[in-house]
Amino acid sequence: MHCYQIIASEVGVSVNDGSVVSDGKLNYVLPDEAAVRLSPILDRYSQNPYWYFDKLNFGKPPAPWAIACMDCEYAIAGHVATARRHDSGIGFSPYTQPPDPTSEDFVPAVGVITFMSKQCLENAANKSPLFSQLWMGLKDRSPDKNWLLIHCPLEGVWLDEALNENRERWLAYRNDTI
């Protein structure tokens, strides 16, 4: 795992009187070393590490405390969704654009997991081996800054189980939240 501090700031636009006002969008600045590590991952999905994060949360504030990038997309949306509380501050996104329109039985992939606060990850760490691994990589990081964690390939018995149960868990979760 590799962890980097990133900067998330609201984008300003200039108006006619010369003042700068927020346009309500976020812009992420990440270290070049992080971009170099992410490039081989995101290149597979036709994404650019310098621009990909601007799409998270539809580009709207607030910025997550931490963004965890997996080494590839995993079919674990059911695991992630059911291991967190619905209002936990934990979100996820694939690297690829979902189909539009999505079918009723569509199951998204997980490339990125976001945590709105350090506390929400700490609360989830005992509910999932994945969240526990992510907590180990982020627990010593300041709650007042923004972080990017690049995770190593996932493995273990829990992953095999999550992959086998993914579709059923996702569809059950989705049906419970509709």
Secondary structure, DSSP 8 states (H G I E B T S, - for coil): -EEEEEEEEEEEEE-TTS-EEEEEEEEEE--HHHHHHHHHHHHTTT--TTTGGGGGGGG-SS--SEEEEEEEEES-HHHHHHHS-TTSSEEEE-SS---SS--TT----EEEEEESSHHHHHHHTTT-HHHHHHHHHHTTS-TTSEEEEE-----SHHHHHHHHHHHHHHHHHHHHH-
